[in-house]
Amino acid sequence: MSAHGMQCPTCDEYGDLVHATVRQTGQQVIVCTECDFVWPHPEQDIDPAHATDVASLLAQSGLDDDWDELELGARVPPSPTA
């Protein structure tokens, strides 16, 4: 049994998904700690088709491509069906 959270569907077992908040805008997102993919709409399925990258997300808000713009929170729990 792993102590990790939900694994990223894009980079598979390499990264955990965590909740995060864009500091400047307050936007709630889910981000992979390994591959830099981010899901800007956490209520949607965590599916690679819904992902973007951190740089693109921040650029849309006129922010620098810098992880310091994100406040990381709790890990996303693993899916009960996983």
N, CA, C and O of each residue as an XYZ file, in Angstrom:
328
protein
N       0.850     -1.178      0.000
C       0.000      0.000      0.000
C       0.895      1.240      0.000
O       1.798      1.357      0.828
N       0.651      2.135     -0.899
C       1.477      3.328     -1.064
C       0.963      4.470     -0.196
O      -0.239      4.601      0.035
N       1.888      5.286      0.276
C       1.510      6.467      1.055
C       1.278      7.671      0.135
O       1.001      8.779      0.596
N       1.396      7.430     -1.157
C       1.228      8.506     -2.127
C      -0.237      8.826     -2.342
O      -1.130      8.073     -1.953
N      -0.453      9.962     -2.972
C      -1.801     10.339     -3.359
C      -2.107      9.787     -4.739
O      -1.496      8.821     -5.197
N      -3.060     10.420     -5.382
C      -3.446     10.008     -6.728
C      -2.283     10.213     -7.683
O      -1.635     11.260     -7.671
N      -2.022      9.212     -8.507
C      -0.919      9.317     -9.446
C      -1.358     10.045    -10.706
O      -2.502      9.930    -11.147
N      -0.439     10.783    -11.264
C      -0.707     11.562    -12.464
C      -0.974     10.634    -13.650
O      -0.197      9.709    -13.884
N      -2.058     10.858    -14.406
C      -2.336     10.012    -15.566
C      -1.432     10.329    -16.754
O      -1.395      9.572    -17.724
N      -0.705     11.441    -16.684
C       0.155     11.840    -17.791
C       1.550     11.236    -17.668
O       2.083     10.694    -18.636
N       2.143     11.329    -16.473
C       3.481     10.766    -16.294
C       3.436      9.464    -15.498
O       4.474      8.948    -15.085
N       2.226      8.934    -15.283
C       1.981      7.648    -14.647
C       2.467      7.657    -13.209
O       1.946      8.427    -12.402
N       3.428      6.845    -12.861
C       3.770      6.657    -11.457
C       4.818      7.633    -10.946
O       5.242      7.533     -9.795
N       5.245      8.577    -11.783
C       6.353      9.439    -11.379
C       5.935     10.572    -10.462
O       6.723     11.008     -9.622
N       4.716     11.052    -10.607
C       4.326     12.221     -9.824
C       3.001     12.052     -9.129
O       2.130     11.315     -9.590
N       2.853     12.745     -8.008
C       1.586     12.801     -7.294
C       0.854     14.071     -7.682
O       1.474     15.087     -7.997
N      -0.451     14.008     -7.656
C      -1.274     15.185     -7.907
C      -1.558     15.880     -6.584
O      -1.878     15.233     -5.588
N      -1.438     17.204     -6.584
C      -1.726     17.982     -5.384
C      -2.653     19.134     -5.738
O      -2.636     19.658     -6.852
N      -3.468     19.514     -4.747
C      -4.287     20.713     -4.890
C      -3.346     21.913     -4.796
O      -2.362     21.879     -4.057
N      -3.648     22.960     -5.538
C      -2.839     24.173     -5.479
C      -3.735     25.372     -5.737
O      -4.819     25.250     -6.308
N      -3.262     26.525     -5.305
C      -3.964     27.785     -5.532
C      -3.001     28.737     -6.218
O      -1.861     28.893     -5.779
N      -3.452     29.377     -7.295
C      -2.656     30.419     -7.932
C      -2.724     31.627     -7.001
O      -3.797     32.191     -6.790
N      -1.585     32.023     -6.448
C      -1.556     33.061     -5.409
C      -2.212     34.375     -5.838
O      -2.954     34.978     -5.063
N      -1.944     34.815     -7.054
C      -2.426     36.127     -7.504
C      -3.919     36.150     -7.802
O      -4.572     37.181     -7.638
N      -4.466     35.009     -8.242
C      -5.860     35.002     -8.688
C      -6.789     34.212     -7.773
O      -8.007     34.384     -7.826
N      -6.223     33.351     -6.937
C      -7.044     32.513     -6.076
C      -7.632     31.313     -6.790
O      -8.418     30.569     -6.204
N      -7.260     31.110     -8.058
C      -7.787     29.978     -8.821
C      -7.334     28.660     -8.206
O      -6.153     28.477     -7.911
N      -8.273     27.752     -8.015
C      -7.981     26.419     -7.499
C      -7.654     25.500     -8.671
O      -8.399     25.447     -9.650
N      -6.549     24.784     -8.572
C      -6.133     23.872     -9.630
C      -5.619     22.586     -8.993
O      -5.459     22.496     -7.776
N      -5.366     21.603     -9.837
C      -4.657     20.395     -9.430
C      -3.420     20.316    -10.305
O      -3.505     20.494    -11.520
N      -2.266     20.049     -9.697
C      -0.997     20.057    -10.429
C      -0.212     18.790    -10.116
O      -0.280     18.261     -9.006
N       0.534     18.312    -11.105
C       1.432     17.176    -10.899
C       2.774     17.697    -10.408
O       3.328     18.639    -10.975
N       3.288     17.086     -9.360
C       4.558     17.532     -8.779
C       5.750     17.145     -9.642
O       6.867     17.588     -9.375
N       5.541     16.334    -10.661
C       6.651     15.856    -11.467
C       6.666     16.434    -12.882
O       7.684     16.969    -13.319
N       5.546     16.330    -13.600
C       5.574     16.655    -15.036
C       5.067     18.056    -15.360
O       5.025     18.432    -16.531
N       4.677     18.843    -14.345
C       4.235     20.225    -14.548
C       2.895     20.352    -15.271
O       2.537     21.445    -15.711
N       2.155     19.263    -15.399
C       0.818     19.401    -15.954
C      -0.116     19.880    -14.855
O       0.047     19.548    -13.681
N      -1.095     20.666    -15.268
C      -2.043     21.233    -14.316
C      -3.451     21.098    -14.889
O      -3.677     21.221    -16.092
N      -4.377     20.842    -13.982
C      -5.789     20.748    -14.343
C      -6.480     21.985    -13.775
O      -6.685     22.082    -12.565
N      -6.841     22.939    -14.650
C      -7.406     24.206    -14.175
C      -8.842     24.100    -13.687
O      -9.368     25.048    -13.103
N      -9.476     22.974    -13.915
C     -10.867     22.786    -13.481
C     -10.937     21.497    -12.667
O     -11.283     20.446    -13.207
N     -10.613     21.563    -11.371
C     -10.518     20.348    -10.553
C     -11.792     19.526    -10.490
O     -11.750     18.344    -10.150
N     -12.937     20.144    -10.816
C     -14.182     19.393    -10.757
C     -14.334     18.437    -11.944
O     -15.174     17.537    -11.911
N     -13.518     18.629    -12.999
C     -13.555     17.736    -14.147
C     -12.747     16.478    -13.844
O     -11.992     16.421    -12.873
N     -12.924     15.475    -14.695
C     -12.109     14.279    -14.566
C     -10.640     14.645    -14.740
O     -10.281     15.505    -15.544
N      -9.801     13.963    -13.959
C      -8.358     14.165    -14.105
C      -7.930     13.321    -15.306
O      -7.571     12.150    -15.179
N      -7.983     13.947    -16.449
C      -7.756     13.274    -17.715
C      -6.718     14.094    -18.479
O      -6.797     15.323    -18.483
N      -5.745     13.443    -19.127
C      -4.736     14.205    -19.874
C      -5.332     15.188    -20.881
O      -4.720     16.212    -21.184
N      -6.524     14.881    -21.400
C      -7.159     15.768    -22.376
C      -7.556     17.109    -21.769
O      -7.713     18.092    -22.493
N      -7.721     17.160    -20.443
C      -8.125     18.397    -19.773
C      -6.946     19.158    -19.184
O      -7.135     20.198    -18.554
N      -5.740     18.655    -19.380
C      -4.563     19.248    -18.744
C      -3.937     20.338    -19.604
O      -4.097     20.369    -20.825
N      -3.223     21.224    -18.931
C      -2.361     22.196    -19.600
C      -1.064     22.178    -18.796
O      -0.932     21.385    -17.864
N      -0.127     23.019    -19.133
C       1.096     23.053    -18.333
C       1.113     24.305    -17.468
O       0.406     25.275    -17.739
N       1.921     24.268    -16.437
C       1.978     25.368    -15.467
C       2.293     26.690    -16.163
O       1.668     27.709    -15.871
N       3.252     26.677    -17.073
C       3.648     27.919    -17.756
C       2.476     28.536    -18.512
O       2.256     29.745    -18.439
N       1.726     27.712    -19.238
C       0.580     28.222    -20.005
C      -0.504     28.761    -19.090
O      -1.079     29.817    -19.354
N      -0.784     28.036    -18.013
C      -1.802     28.488    -17.066
C      -1.441     29.848    -16.485
O      -2.278     30.748    -16.423
N      -0.189     29.989    -16.061
C       0.234     31.256    -15.458
C       0.256     32.382    -16.495
O      -0.103     33.519    -16.191
N       0.676     32.060    -17.717
C       0.719     33.076    -18.773
C      -0.675     33.616    -19.072
O      -0.830     34.802    -19.360
N      -1.699     32.747    -19.005
C      -3.075     33.193    -19.252
C      -3.504     34.252    -18.245
O      -4.354     35.091    -18.542
N      -2.917     34.212    -17.057
C      -3.240     35.202    -16.019
C      -2.230     36.336    -15.989
O      -2.279     37.187    -15.101
N      -1.302     36.358    -16.963
C      -0.298     37.408    -17.023
C       0.779     37.270    -15.958
O       1.398     38.257    -15.561
N       1.003     36.032    -15.491
C       1.980     35.802    -14.424
C       3.242     35.150    -14.970
O       3.243     34.576    -16.059
N       4.314     35.250    -14.192
C       5.576     34.630    -14.569
C       5.469     33.112    -14.483
O       4.691     32.569    -13.699
N       6.269     32.444    -15.307
C       6.346     30.986    -15.279
C       7.212     30.581    -14.093
O       8.405     30.317    -14.242
N       6.604     30.535    -12.930
C       7.354     30.299    -11.697
C       6.466     29.554    -10.710
O       5.368     30.001    -10.380
N       6.964     28.401    -10.241
C       6.181     27.616     -9.290
C       5.884     28.395     -8.016
O       4.974     28.025     -7.275
N       6.633     29.471     -7.739
C       6.351     30.296     -6.565
C       4.983     30.972     -6.673
O       4.428     31.422     -5.670
N       4.444     31.042     -7.889
C       3.114     31.618     -8.079
C       2.020     30.673     -7.565
O       0.867     31.076     -7.408
N       2.393     29.409     -7.304
C       1.430     28.421     -6.827
C       1.640     28.146     -5.350
O       2.771     27.982     -4.895
N       0.564     28.096     -4.618
C       0.607     27.668     -3.222
C       0.100     26.236     -3.194
O      -1.082     25.981     -3.424
N       1.005     25.301     -2.911
C       0.656     23.892     -2.931
C      -0.081     23.509     -1.664
O       0.222     23.986     -0.570
N      -1.052     22.638     -1.842
C      -1.849     22.164     -0.708
C      -1.732     20.662     -0.551
O      -0.675     20.076     -0.787
N      -2.836     20.045     -0.148
C      -2.864     18.615      0.146
C      -2.806     17.785     -1.133
O      -3.208     18.225     -2.210
N      -2.289     16.569     -0.972
C      -2.323     15.625     -2.081
C      -3.753     15.264     -2.412
O      -4.622     15.237     -1.541
N      -3.984     14.987     -3.677
C      -5.282     14.488     -4.110
C      -5.340     13.023     -3.699
O      -4.444     12.258     -4.056
N      -6.373     12.606     -2.953
C      -6.417     11.206     -2.516
C      -6.570     10.260     -3.697
O      -7.152     10.622     -4.720
N      -6.049      9.054     -3.555
C      -6.189      8.085     -4.644
C      -7.660      7.762     -4.891
O      -8.478      7.796     -3.972
N      -7.973      7.456     -6.117
C      -9.329      7.081     -6.463
C      -9.672      5.751     -5.795
O      -8.841      4.843     -5.782
N     -10.877      5.617     -5.242
C     -11.239      4.367     -4.585
C     -11.279      3.178     -5.543
O     -11.218      2.028     -5.109
N     -11.381      3.456     -6.857
C     -11.412      2.382     -7.839
C     -10.024      2.001     -8.315
O      -9.866      1.033     -9.059
N      -9.003      2.761     -7.891
C      -7.636      2.504     -8.370
C      -7.068      1.266     -7.707
O      -5.929      0.887     -7.980
